[in-house]
Amino acid sequence: MRFTCMAAIVSILIAPHAATADIKRHKAVPEAFWGEWIAGGQSCTKNDQPPLSITASAYSRADSRCTIDWVDETAGRAGAIYSAHLRCSSGEQPQPSVANLILVSREDGMISLGADFESLQSYQRCPAGAEPRPHIGGPE
């Protein structure tokens, strides 16, 4: 009887922790986030800062290139919230660093990206075929 009571208490203590994990792990970024993106309100054709790029397995900006190890999906009030686990390298760092990127799709066709919820910024997709950087030199 004493063993049965102890087992019941242990089950009660452990079960809530296992039940609260509502995260789906993916091997790639969802297709809705793929493409070239630029900060909200800026132009893809007249911007002097390169846009960021997201593919199924990579994330890149002007200062770094990252491979995506995995993406966690969590339910949010306005839809799914994704958190990508990245391994990034830049010209200044000889060893890759580990980073996280939160990705949130918005109803207005934009996305929000950031390392945490306090640093989320809005981005708009550059249209396919748009010249994302100004053309410098060479034939037009």
N, C-alpha and C positions, 0 to 999 in steps of 0.2 A: 504494500500500500504506500509506504513511504517513497519507494522508487517511482511509482506511478505519479504521485503528486509532484515530485521533483521534475520528472519528464514533462508533465503538463506545464509547469512554470517555465521551464527552458523553452518549450515550444511557443508559448505566448510571448516571451521576450524576443525570440529570434524571428518569428513569422512577420511582424509588422515591418521589419527592416527589409526583408526579401520582397514583400508585397509593394513597397513604395517605389521600387526601381521600374520606371516606365520609360525606358530609353531604348530606342532601336539603333543598332549600329549598322552603318552602311560602309561599303568599300569605296564609294565615289560620291562626289557632290551631285545633288539632283540636277537634272538637265535645265530646269528653270533658271538656274544661276549661271549657266555657261555663257560666255561672251566677253566682250570688251565693255568696261564700265568706266564712267567718269563721274566726278563729284556732281551732285545735283545742282542745277542752274548753270553749269558750264557747257561749252560747246565742244562736240567731238572733233569738229573740223578746224577750229581756231584756237585750240588749247595748246599751250607750250609745255604742259606737263603730261607725260605719257599716261594713258589710262591704265587701270589695272585689268588683268585678264584672269578669267576663271575657266578651267576645263574640268572634266570629270576627275582628273588626278593631279592638277597643278593650279597654283595661285601665284601670280607674279605682279610686281609693281616696279616702278622705276629703280628702287633701291634694293630689291631682293627677289629671289626666285624660290618658290616653295613647292615641295611635293606633299601630297595629301596622304597621310597614313590611313586615316579613317574619319568618318563623319557620324556624329551622334545626333539623333532626331528626338526631340522632346515636344510634347504637346504644349501649346501656349493658348492664351485667350483668343488671339486673332489668327491662329493657325500654327503650323509647325515652326519650331525654332531649331536651327541646325548649328552644331558646333564642330568645326573641322580641326583636327589635330594635324599640325603642319611640322615639317622639317625644312627649315629655311637656310639659305646661304646667300651671302652678299660678298661683294669684292673685298670688304674690310675684314671679314671673319673667315679664318681658315677652316674652322670646324662648323658644321651645321648647328643651328640652334633650334630648339623646340618652341613652338608657339601655338596658340589657339585662335581661331577666327569664328566669331558668331555671325551667322547669315540668317537674315529674316526677310522673307518676301512680303511686299506690301501690295495693297489693292490697286494703287495708282501706277503699277508697272515698274515701280522702283524697288530697290532693295536697300536694306540697312546692313552695314558691315562694321565690325569693330572687335577689338581684343576682349572687351567686356561690355556689359550693358550701358555703362556710363560713357563709353567712348564710341557708341554707334553713330555712324554717319550715313547720310542718304546718298545713293548712287543711281544714275540712270544709264540704261543700256545705250551704247553707240549703235546706230543702225548698221546693218550688214553692208559692207562696201564703203562705209564712211572712212575717210582718211583720219585716223585717230591722232596723228601728230602733224605739225606743220611741215610742208615740203621745203627742204633746204637744198638749193643747188640742183644741177642736173636738168634734163629735159622735163617739161611739164607733161 
